[in-house]
Amino acid sequence: MRHSDPARHGRVQDEPLAQGRGAGQYFILLYIGSLLIITRALNLFLYHGP
């Protein structure tokens, strides 16, 4: 019975990790998009002045 428990726990842990990976990809895309928007805004502000 002890040998079956780690396998059961392993399966339970794999599912949240897979979901977290998908959420991580969306977070990275949002992070990159926000960086692009911030850099564009800064360039407009710095080059054209307040």
C-alpha positions in Angstrom: 0.0 0.0 0.0 2.9 2.4 0.7 4.1 1.9 -2.9 0.7 2.9 -4.4 0.5 6.2 -2.4 3.5 8.0 -4.0 2.1 7.2 -7.4 -1.2 8.6 -6.5 0.3 11.7 -5.1 2.5 12.1 -8.2 -0.5 12.0 -10.4 -2.3 14.7 -8.3 0.8 16.9 -8.4 1.3 16.7 -12.2 -2.1 18.2 -13.0 -1.7 21.5 -11.1 1.8 21.8 -12.6 0.4 21.4 -16.1 -2.2 24.1 -15.4 0.4 26.4 -13.8 2.5 26.0 -17.0 -0.4 27.3 -19.1 -1.0 30.2 -16.7 2.7 31.0 -16.8 2.7 31.3 -20.6 -0.2 33.8 -20.4 1.6 35.7 -17.7 4.8 35.9 -19.8 2.8 37.1 -22.8 1.0 39.7 -20.7 4.4 40.8 -19.2 6.0 41.2 -22.7 3.0 43.1 -24.0 3.0 45.4 -21.1 6.8 46.0 -21.5 6.2 46.9 -25.2 3.4 49.4 -24.3 5.4 50.9 -21.5 8.5 51.4 -23.7 6.4 53.0 -26.4 4.8 55.3 -23.9 8.2 56.3 -22.5 9.6 56.9 -26.0 6.7 59.1 -26.9 7.0 61.0 -23.6 10.8 61.4 -23.8 11.1 62.3 -27.5 8.1 64.6 -27.7 8.3 66.1 -24.2 5.5 66.6 -21.7 
